[in-house]
Amino acid sequence: MDIEYIKGYQDIKQEEDTVLVLGYFDGLHRGHKALFDKAREIAKAEQLAIVTLTFNESPKLTFSRFSPELLLHIVHPEKRQEKFADYGVDRLYLINFTSAFSMVSSDDFIAHYIKRLKAKHIVVGFDYKFGHNRTDSDYLARNFDGKVHTIPEVTEDHEKISSTRIRKLILEGKVAKANQLLGYDLSTRGMVVHGDARGRTIGFPTANLAPLDRTYLPADGVYVTDVLVNGKKYRSMTSIGKNVTFGGKELRLEVNIFDFKGDIYGESVEIIWLDKIRDMAKFDGIEGLVEQLELDKERALNWKKDSQPL
C-alpha cells in the first residue's frame, strides 16, 4: 500500500481510476470493514484501485475546546495503516483536518478532491457527512458522476458497532468485547523502563512500560495479555493502575512475561489485551498478594480465545 501525505487537492497525483472509500476510521472496526469489503467487490469486478482519503487526527480537534482525550486513538498510526492494507487499500491519502479544510464546501470537495482521486465509485457509511455544510451521501449521489454505495450500519447485540462504543468498552476494561467489535486485538506499545524491581523479589518479575503512543488504555486492573518482544509472542499478565498494596500513587503499566528471562530495558514491546482478570486490589501483606498472583497467572495461562470472558 502506498501512503501519500497531502496538504490539499493540488497534491493528489492519482493515475488509475478508483473505488474511493471515505470516512475518518478511528480503530477500523467491523463496521468500517464492511465498507472495504464492498470496495474490494467493486474493484475486483471493474479492475479499479482502492483508495482512501482520511485524516491523521480527529476532526473534533478543529471544532471543540481542547482536551487531551481528543488526541487519543483506538490504535496507533502504524497499526491503523496495517489494517487499511489488510482491507485491500492500494493507496492511502492522509490530510490534516485544518480550519481551511473544514471550510471546503461539498461542491468543491466533489469538484476538486473526488475528481482528482479519479473515483468511479464511492463507498461511504450510512452516517457519512462531508463539506462545511455537512451534506450526506444522498447529496453526494445526486452530484457525483459515478455511483455512490451507502453501507448500512453493522450491529452486534442489537447495537451499532462504532468507535464511540469501542472507546467506552476500553475505558471500562471490557477489552475482550472491544476486540470482538474491532475484529482484531487491541494493543499498546511501550518502552521498557526501570521500576521498583519489587516484582522479582516475590517471584513475579515485571517489565515496567512507558506508553509510546497516544492510544486509549484499559481501566485499572489485571489482564490476560500476550506480549511481543523482538517479534516473538509470549503469554503474560499485565496490571495497570496504582500499586496500592505498596502505597503506590503513580499510574503503572507492568507486564509479567511468562517463560521469559533476560533484561529488556530500552526495548519497545507491544502488549496485546485479551481479557480482564480482575480489578486492582489492596492486600494486607505479601503472602496474600503472591497467592492472588498465582491464581491470576493460572487463569492467564489457561485463557483461550473462544473461552467465556473472565
C-alpha positions, 0 to 999 in steps of 0.5 A: 500500500502506498501512503501519500501525505497531502496538504490539499487537492493540488497534491493528489497525483492519482493515475488509475481510476478508483473505488474511493472509500471515505470516512475518518476510521478511528480503530477500523472496526467491523463496521468500517470493514464492511465498507472495504469489503464492498470496495474490494467487490467493486474493484475486483469486478471493474479492475479499479484501485482502492483508495482512501482519503482520511485524516491523521487526527480527529476532526473534533480537534478543529471544532471543540475546546481542547482536551487531551482525550481528543488526541487519543486513538483506538490504535496507533498510526502504524497499526491503523495503516496495517489494517487499511492494507489488510482491507485491500487499500492500494493507496492511502491519502492522509490530510490534516483536518485544518480550519481551511479544510473544514471550510471546503464546501461539498461542491468543491470537495466533489469538484476538486478532491473526488475528481482528482482521486479519479473515483468511479465509485464511492463507498461511504457509511450510512452516517457519512457527512462531508463539506462545511455544510455537512451534506450526506451521501444522498447529496453526494449521489445526486452530484457525483458522476459515478455511483455512490454505495451507502453501507448500512450500519453493522450491529452486534447485540442489537447495537451499532458497532462504532468507535464511540462504543469501542472507546467506552468498552476500553475505558471500562476494561471490557477489552475482550468485547472491544476486540470482538467489535474491532475484529482484531486485538487491541494493543499498546506499545511501550518502552521498557523502563526501570521500576521498583524491581519489587516484582522479582523479589516475590517471584513475579518479575515485571517489565515496567512500560512507558506508553509510546503512543497516544492510544486509549488504555484499559481501566485499572486492573489485571489482564490476560495479555500476550506480549511481543518482544523482538517479534516473538509472542509470549503469554503474560499478565499485565496490571495497570493502575496504582500499586496500592498494596505498596502505597503506590500513587503513580499510574503503572503499566507492568507486564509479567512475561511468562517463560521469559528471562533476560533484561529488556530495558530500552526495548519497545514491546507491544502488549496485546489485551485479551481479557480482564482478570480482575480489578486492582486490589489492596492486600494486607501483606505479601503472602496474600498478594503472591497467592492472588498472583498465582491464581491470576497467572493460572487463569492467564495461562489457561485463557483461550480465545473462544473461552467465556470472558473472565 
